Amino acid sequence: MSAALHFAGQTWQGAGGAAGEFGHMMVNSGGERCTCGQRGCLETYASASAILRRYKARGGTRAITTEQIPPLLADDRSAAAVWSEAIEALAQGISALTAIFDPEEIIIGGGLSLAGPALLDPLRAATSLRLGWRDAPPISLSTATSRAGLHGAGLMAGTVLSPEPRASYAG
């Protein structure tokens, strides 16, 4: 999970060029080990691949892709628990970024953005709860969906890609 940070119309890459590695923000100090070697990274809880992996680890068998999890939330305890943990982790990360950067807007991209209201509604509520001392920034979904990384790379290279038609999770 990466974030693009824009200040005064410029993309900020940081002192070492690695700004925006949002997925490696720690959201659970004693949490699961991440592929980066740390424990409790946001990516281990809230990326689309982590959600499916964690669903299967809890014994979930009804979904074989992450896209199949949101329709199961009402009647599959494993799906509901993993989804809730992902929302909480994302809200914690977004709240921290908001406290540090005071963003104008948060835009969620990647495959997870296809979940639509199943993601946005609880994420907005959970983020607002954590930012009780101030208003949460608007949270919306990118139209780039799973091609967000390609769009970002294209923009850095000076090429604009045509948008992919927006799909949505079933349900």
Contacts in CASP RR format, 6 or more apart in sequence:
PFRMAT RR
TARGET T0000
AUTHOR 0000-0000-0000
METHOD contacts of the structure
MODEL  1
MSAALHFAGQTWQGAGGAAGEFGHMMVNSGGERCTCGQRGCLETYASASA
ILRRYKARGGTRAITTEQIPPLLADDRSAAAVWSEAIEALAQGISALTAI
FDPEEIIIGGGLSLAGPALLDPLRAATSLRLGWRDAPPISLSTATSRAGL
HGAGLMAGTVLSPEPRASYAG
1 22 0 8 1.000
1 23 0 8 1.000
1 42 0 8 1.000
1 43 0 8 1.000
1 46 0 8 1.000
1 47 0 8 1.000
2 20 0 8 1.000
2 21 0 8 1.000
2 22 0 8 1.000
2 23 0 8 1.000
2 149 0 8 1.000
3 20 0 8 1.000
3 21 0 8 1.000
3 22 0 8 1.000
3 97 0 8 1.000
4 11 0 8 1.000
4 20 0 8 1.000
4 152 0 8 1.000
5 11 0 8 1.000
5 12 0 8 1.000
5 19 0 8 1.000
5 20 0 8 1.000
5 101 0 8 1.000
6 12 0 8 1.000
11 155 0 8 1.000
11 156 0 8 1.000
12 19 0 8 1.000
13 19 0 8 1.000
22 42 0 8 1.000
22 93 0 8 1.000
22 97 0 8 1.000
23 41 0 8 1.000
23 42 0 8 1.000
23 43 0 8 1.000
23 46 0 8 1.000
23 47 0 8 1.000
24 34 0 8 1.000
24 36 0 8 1.000
24 38 0 8 1.000
24 41 0 8 1.000
24 42 0 8 1.000
24 43 0 8 1.000
25 41 0 8 1.000
25 42 0 8 1.000
25 93 0 8 1.000
25 96 0 8 1.000
25 97 0 8 1.000
26 38 0 8 1.000
26 39 0 8 1.000
26 40 0 8 1.000
26 41 0 8 1.000
26 42 0 8 1.000
27 40 0 8 1.000
27 41 0 8 1.000
27 42 0 8 1.000
27 45 0 8 1.000
27 89 0 8 1.000
27 92 0 8 1.000
27 93 0 8 1.000
28 39 0 8 1.000
28 40 0 8 1.000
28 45 0 8 1.000
28 89 0 8 1.000
29 39 0 8 1.000
29 40 0 8 1.000
30 39 0 8 1.000
30 40 0 8 1.000
31 39 0 8 1.000
31 40 0 8 1.000
31 44 0 8 1.000
32 39 0 8 1.000
32 40 0 8 1.000
32 44 0 8 1.000
32 45 0 8 1.000
33 39 0 8 1.000
33 40 0 8 1.000
33 44 0 8 1.000
34 40 0 8 1.000
34 41 0 8 1.000
34 43 0 8 1.000
34 44 0 8 1.000
35 43 0 8 1.000
42 89 0 8 1.000
42 90 0 8 1.000
42 92 0 8 1.000
42 93 0 8 1.000
43 50 0 8 1.000
44 50 0 8 1.000
45 54 0 8 1.000
45 85 0 8 1.000
45 86 0 8 1.000
45 89 0 8 1.000
46 86 0 8 1.000
46 87 0 8 1.000
46 89 0 8 1.000
46 90 0 8 1.000
46 112 0 8 1.000
47 112 0 8 1.000
48 66 0 8 1.000
48 110 0 8 1.000
48 111 0 8 1.000
48 112 0 8 1.000
49 66 0 8 1.000
50 86 0 8 1.000
51 66 0 8 1.000
51 69 0 8 1.000
51 82 0 8 1.000
51 83 0 8 1.000
51 86 0 8 1.000
51 112 0 8 1.000
52 63 0 8 1.000
52 65 0 8 1.000
52 66 0 8 1.000
52 69 0 8 1.000
54 82 0 8 1.000
54 85 0 8 1.000
55 63 0 8 1.000
55 69 0 8 1.000
55 78 0 8 1.000
55 79 0 8 1.000
55 82 0 8 1.000
58 78 0 8 1.000
58 81 0 8 1.000
58 82 0 8 1.000
59 78 0 8 1.000
60 76 0 8 1.000
60 78 0 8 1.000
60 79 0 8 1.000
62 68 0 8 1.000
62 72 0 8 1.000
62 76 0 8 1.000
62 79 0 8 1.000
63 69 0 8 1.000
63 72 0 8 1.000
63 76 0 8 1.000
63 79 0 8 1.000
66 111 0 8 1.000
66 112 0 8 1.000
67 114 0 8 1.000
67 115 0 8 1.000
67 169 0 8 1.000
67 170 0 8 1.000
68 170 0 8 1.000
69 79 0 8 1.000
69 82 0 8 1.000
69 83 0 8 1.000
70 79 0 8 1.000
70 83 0 8 1.000
70 115 0 8 1.000
70 118 0 8 1.000
70 119 0 8 1.000
70 169 0 8 1.000
70 171 0 8 1.000
71 169 0 8 1.000
71 170 0 8 1.000
71 171 0 8 1.000
72 79 0 8 1.000
72 80 0 8 1.000
73 79 0 8 1.000
73 80 0 8 1.000
73 83 0 8 1.000
73 118 0 8 1.000
74 80 0 8 1.000
83 118 0 8 1.000
84 122 0 8 1.000
87 119 0 8 1.000
87 122 0 8 1.000
87 123 0 8 1.000
87 126 0 8 1.000
88 126 0 8 1.000
90 123 0 8 1.000
90 126 0 8 1.000
90 127 0 8 1.000
91 123 0 8 1.000
91 126 0 8 1.000
91 127 0 8 1.000
91 129 0 8 1.000
91 130 0 8 1.000
92 130 0 8 1.000
94 106 0 8 1.000
94 123 0 8 1.000
94 127 0 8 1.000
94 136 0 8 1.000
94 139 0 8 1.000
95 127 0 8 1.000
95 130 0 8 1.000
95 131 0 8 1.000
95 136 0 8 1.000
97 103 0 8 1.000
97 106 0 8 1.000
98 106 0 8 1.000
98 127 0 8 1.000
98 131 0 8 1.000
98 134 0 8 1.000
98 136 0 8 1.000
98 137 0 8 1.000
99 131 0 8 1.000
102 137 0 8 1.000
103 137 0 8 1.000
104 137 0 8 1.000
105 137 0 8 1.000
105 138 0 8 1.000
105 139 0 8 1.000
105 140 0 8 1.000
106 137 0 8 1.000
106 138 0 8 1.000
106 139 0 8 1.000
106 140 0 8 1.000
107 139 0 8 1.000
107 140 0 8 1.000
107 141 0 8 1.000
107 142 0 8 1.000
108 119 0 8 1.000
108 120 0 8 1.000
108 123 0 8 1.000
108 139 0 8 1.000
108 140 0 8 1.000
108 141 0 8 1.000
108 142 0 8 1.000
109 141 0 8 1.000
109 142 0 8 1.000
109 144 0 8 1.000
109 145 0 8 1.000
109 148 0 8 1.000
110 142 0 8 1.000
110 144 0 8 1.000
110 145 0 8 1.000
110 146 0 8 1.000
110 147 0 8 1.000
110 148 0 8 1.000
110 149 0 8 1.000
111 145 0 8 1.000
111 146 0 8 1.000
112 119 0 8 1.000
113 119 0 8 1.000
113 141 0 8 1.000
113 142 0 8 1.000
113 145 0 8 1.000
113 146 0 8 1.000
113 148 0 8 1.000
114 145 0 8 1.000
114 146 0 8 1.000
114 167 0 8 1.000
114 168 0 8 1.000
114 169 0 8 1.000
115 168 0 8 1.000
115 169 0 8 1.000
116 141 0 8 1.000
116 168 0 8 1.000
116 169 0 8 1.000
118 169 0 8 1.000
119 141 0 8 1.000
120 139 0 8 1.000
120 140 0 8 1.000
120 141 0 8 1.000
123 139 0 8 1.000
124 136 0 8 1.000
124 139 0 8 1.000
127 136 0 8 1.000
127 139 0 8 1.000
128 135 0 8 1.000
128 136 0 8 1.000
142 148 0 8 1.000
143 163 0 8 1.000
143 166 0 8 1.000
144 150 0 8 1.000
144 151 0 8 1.000
144 163 0 8 1.000
144 164 0 8 1.000
145 164 0 8 1.000
145 166 0 8 1.000
145 167 0 8 1.000
146 164 0 8 1.000
147 161 0 8 1.000
147 164 0 8 1.000
150 161 0 8 1.000
151 161 0 8 1.000
154 160 0 8 1.000
154 161 0 8 1.000
END
